[in-house]
Amino acid sequence: GNQRVALIGHSFGGAVAINAGTLSPIVTTVIALSSQLAGAHVAGELAPKPLLLIHGGADTILSHESSQALYDRAGEPKTIRILPGVGHGLAEASDEVFELVSDWLMEKV
């Protein structure tokens, strides 16, 4: 019975969330954390649903350039945050990530 859904995914799950967001009319926003590019080629089809991308600038598993490429492909509205010195799991900035995601959800859902 939900009328609005926010999707969030990390790494491979970021690409899954972006894809699912393009397919479901009840999805109102997508958040991709440390997302990969593979499978997220449809990022441009997500608009006008808001997209938040968060990536660690020191990610050694998936470069933050993956999120930058998704940002470049995506339509508006979109936001990207590259967190300096933060790795793939975003653990070094867990409080900041929690705040970013919480604020985003309060505004977009």
TIROSE-792977 format. One line per field, with one value per atom (N, C-alpha, C): residue number from 1; x, z, y; residue in one letter. Coordinates in steps of 0.1 Angstrom, whole numbers, plus 5000, padded with zeros to 4 digits. Example, Ala and Ser with C-alpha at 12.3 -4.5 7.8 and 13.67 -1.06 7.14 Angstrom:
% TIROSE-792977
lodo <- 1  1  1  2  2  2
c1 <- 5132  5123  5132  5128  5137  5129
c3 <- 5078  5078  5078  5071  5071  5079
c2 <- 4943  4955  4967  4978  4989  5000
kenu <- A  A  A  S  S  S
% end
This chain:
% TIROSE-792977
lodo <- 1  1  1  2  2  2  3  3  3  4  4  4  5  5  5  6  6  6  7  7  7  8  8  8  9  9  9  10  10  10  11  11  11  12  12  12  13  13  13  14  14  14  15  15  15  16  16  16  17  17  17  18  18  18  19  19  19  20  20  20  21  21  21  22  22  22  23  23  23  24  24  24  25  25  25  26  26  26  27  27  27  28  28  28  29  29  29  30  30  30  31  31  31  32  32  32  33  33  33  34  34  34  35  35  35  36  36  36  37  37  37  38  38  38  39  39  39  40  40  40  41  41  41  42  42  42  43  43  43  44  44  44  45  45  45  46  46  46  47  47  47  48  48  48  49  49  49  50  50  50  51  51  51  52  52  52  53  53  53  54  54  54  55  55  55  56  56  56  57  57  57  58  58  58  59  59  59  60  60  60  61  61  61  62  62  62  63  63  63  64  64  64  65  65  65  66  66  66  67  67  67  68  68  68  69  69  69  70  70  70  71  71  71  72  72  72  73  73  73  74  74  74  75  75  75  76  76  76  77  77  77  78  78  78  79  79  79  80  80  80  81  81  81  82  82  82  83  83  83  84  84  84  85  85  85  86  86  86  87  87  87  88  88  88  89  89  89  90  90  90  91  91  91  92  92  92  93  93  93  94  94  94  95  95  95  96  96  96  97  97  97  98  98  98  99  99  99  100  100  100  101  101  101  102  102  102  103  103  103  104  104  104  105  105  105  106  106  106  107  107  107  108  108  108  109  109  109
c1 <- 5008  5000  5008  5022  5030  5028  5027  5026  5039  5049  5062  5073  5083  5095  5108  5117  5131  5140  5148  5157  5172  5179  5193  5201  5212  5221  5235  5244  5258  5265  5275  5284  5275  5275  5267  5252  5248  5234  5231  5240  5238  5232  5239  5234  5220  5218  5205  5194  5197  5187  5184  5195  5192  5183  5186  5178  5164  5162  5148  5141  5148  5142  5136  5142  5137  5125  5123  5112  5099  5100  5089  5083  5071  5065  5063  5064  5063  5076  5087  5100  5101  5104  5104  5118  5128  5142  5151  5164  5174  5187  5193  5205  5215  5226  5236  5249  5254  5266  5277  5288  5300  5296  5288  5282  5291  5289  5296  5289  5296  5290  5282  5288  5282  5268  5258  5244  5237  5244  5238  5237  5239  5239  5225  5215  5202  5200  5211  5210  5203  5205  5198  5183  5178  5164  5157  5164  5159  5151  5156  5150  5135  5127  5129  5130  5132  5134  5147  5148  5161  5171  5184  5194  5205  5209  5220  5231  5243  5254  5264  5269  5279  5290  5303  5314  5326  5334  5347  5357  5364  5375  5387  5388  5400  5395  5384  5379  5389  5394  5404  5397  5384  5376  5369  5362  5356  5359  5366  5370  5358  5360  5349  5345  5354  5350  5338  5335  5323  5310  5310  5299  5299  5311  5311  5305  5308  5303  5288  5283  5268  5262  5268  5263  5263  5273  5274  5263  5259  5249  5234  5233  5220  5214  5201  5194  5191  5186  5183  5170  5168  5177  5187  5199  5210  5220  5226  5236  5247  5259  5270  5278  5283  5292  5304  5316  5328  5334  5336  5342  5357  5365  5379  5384  5394  5400  5391  5380  5370  5371  5370  5371  5358  5358  5346  5334  5337  5326  5321  5327  5323  5323  5330  5330  5337  5347  5354  5345  5334  5325  5311  5309  5296  5286  5290  5281  5277  5286  5283  5274  5277  5268  5254  5253  5240  5232  5239  5232  5228  5237  5234  5221  5221  5210  5198  5198  5186  5180  5189  5184  5178  5184  5179  5165  5164  5151  5140  5143  5133  5129  5137  5134  5127  5131  5127  5115  5113  5102  5089
c3 <- 5000  5000  5000  4999  4999  4986  4987  4975  4971  4980  4977  4983  4975  4979  4976  4985  4982  4982  4972  4970  4973  4981  4984  4981  4975  4972  4973  4977  4979  4969  4962  4953  4941  4939  4929  4932  4944  4948  4943  4942  4936  4922  4914  4900  4900  4909  4910  4914  4924  4928  4917  4909  4898  4887  4884  4874  4879  4891  4897  4897  4900  4901  4887  4876  4863  4860  4866  4863  4871  4883  4892  4893  4891  4893  4907  4917  4931  4937  4930  4934  4933  4944  4943  4943  4948  4948  4949  4945  4945  4951  4960  4966  4963  4957  4953  4960  4968  4977  4970  4967  4961  4949  4941  4930  4919  4913  4901  4889  4878  4865  4858  4858  4851  4856  4847  4850  4854  4855  4858  4846  4834  4822  4820  4827  4825  4834  4841  4850  4844  4831  4824  4823  4825  4824  4838  4848  4861  4863  4857  4859  4854  4861  4871  4885  4888  4901  4906  4918  4923  4926  4923  4925  4934  4944  4953  4952  4949  4947  4958  4966  4976  4974  4973  4970  4978  4983  4989  4979  4982  4973  4974  4984  4986  4983  4976  4973  4964  4969  4961  4954  4956  4950  4937  4939  4927  4928  4919  4919  4920  4926  4927  4913  4904  4890  4885  4890  4887  4890  4902  4906  4898  4895  4887  4873  4867  4854  4855  4865  4867  4868  4876  4878  4864  4856  4843  4834  4835  4827  4831  4844  4850  4847  4846  4845  4859  4858  4871  4876  4889  4900  4904  4907  4910  4919  4928  4937  4939  4939  4942  4953  4962  4973  4972  4969  4970  4983  4992  5005  5005  5007  5007  5018  5014  5024  5028  5022  5026  5016  5021  5013  5008  5003  4996  5005  5018  5027  5034  5032  5037  5052  5059  5073  5080  5073  5079  5080  5073  5073  5076  5084  5086  5092  5101  5106  5096  5088  5077  5066  5063  5053  5059  5071  5078  5077  5080  5080  5066  5056  5042  5037  5040  5036  5043  5056  5064  5059  5057  5052  5039  5030  5016  5017  5025  5026  5031  5041  5047  5037  5028  5018  5006  5002  4989  4989  5001  5001  5006
c2 <- 4988  5000  5013  5012  5024  5032  5045  5053  5059  5060  5066  5057  5055  5047  5054  5054  5059  5046  5046  5035  5039  5031  5033  5021  5022  5011  5014  5005  5007  4998  5003  4996  4991  4977  4971  4975  4976  4980  4994  5002  5016  5015  5007  5005  4998  4989  4982  4993  5001  5012  5021  5025  5034  5028  5015  5008  5007  5002  5001  5014  5025  5038  5042  5038  5041  5033  5022  5012  5014  5019  5019  5033  5035  5048  5053  5044  5048  5052  5050  5055  5070  5077  5092  5097  5089  5094  5082  5083  5073  5078  5070  5074  5062  5066  5056  5059  5049  5051  5043  5049  5043  5034  5039  5031  5028  5017  5013  5018  5019  5023  5012  5000  4988  4986  4986  4984  4997  5008  5021  5030  5025  5033  5040  5037  5043  5055  5060  5071  5083  5085  5096  5095  5083  5081  5082  5085  5086  5099  5110  5123  5123  5129  5140  5135  5123  5118  5122  5128  5132  5121  5123  5114  5120  5113  5117  5106  5111  5102  5106  5096  5098  5088  5093  5084  5089  5080  5083  5087  5098  5102  5093  5084  5075  5061  5059  5045  5038  5027  5019  5007  5005  4994  5000  5011  5017  5032  5037  5051  5060  5071  5081  5087  5084  5088  5081  5069  5062  5070  5076  5084  5097  5102  5114  5112  5100  5097  5096  5090  5088  5102  5111  5124  5131  5130  5136  5131  5119  5113  5116  5118  5120  5134  5134  5147  5153  5165  5172  5167  5167  5172  5161  5165  5156  5163  5155  5160  5150  5154  5145  5151  5141  5145  5135  5140  5132  5136  5126  5128  5125  5135  5133  5124  5115  5106  5094  5092  5082  5071  5058  5046  5041  5029  5024  5022  5017  5015  5027  5039  5052  5052  5042  5042  5054  5059  5071  5083  5083  5095  5090  5080  5074  5084  5093  5103  5112  5117  5126  5120  5107  5100  5099  5095  5093  5106  5117  5130  5134  5132  5135  5127  5114  5106  5110  5112  5116  5129  5139  5152  5150  5142  5140  5134  5124  5117  5126  5133  5143  5153  5157  5167  5161  5149  5143  5133  5127  5117  5122
kenu <- G  G  G  N  N  N  Q  Q  Q  R  R  R  V  V  V  A  A  A  L  L  L  I  I  I  G  G  G  H  H  H  S  S  S  F  F  F  G  G  G  G  G  G  A  A  A  V  V  V  A  A  A  I  I  I  N  N  N  A  A  A  G  G  G  T  T  T  L  L  L  S  S  S  P  P  P  I  I  I  V  V  V  T  T  T  T  T  T  V  V  V  I  I  I  A  A  A  L  L  L  S  S  S  S  S  S  Q  Q  Q  L  L  L  A  A  A  G  G  G  A  A  A  H  H  H  V  V  V  A  A  A  G  G  G  E  E  E  L  L  L  A  A  A  P  P  P  K  K  K  P  P  P  L  L  L  L  L  L  L  L  L  I  I  I  H  H  H  G  G  G  G  G  G  A  A  A  D  D  D  T  T  T  I  I  I  L  L  L  S  S  S  H  H  H  E  E  E  S  S  S  S  S  S  Q  Q  Q  A  A  A  L  L  L  Y  Y  Y  D  D  D  R  R  R  A  A  A  G  G  G  E  E  E  P  P  P  K  K  K  T  T  T  I  I  I  R  R  R  I  I  I  L  L  L  P  P  P  G  G  G  V  V  V  G  G  G  H  H  H  G  G  G  L  L  L  A  A  A  E  E  E  A  A  A  S  S  S  D  D  D  E  E  E  V  V  V  F  F  F  E  E  E  L  L  L  V  V  V  S  S  S  D  D  D  W  W  W  L  L  L  M  M  M  E  E  E  K  K  K  V  V  V
% end
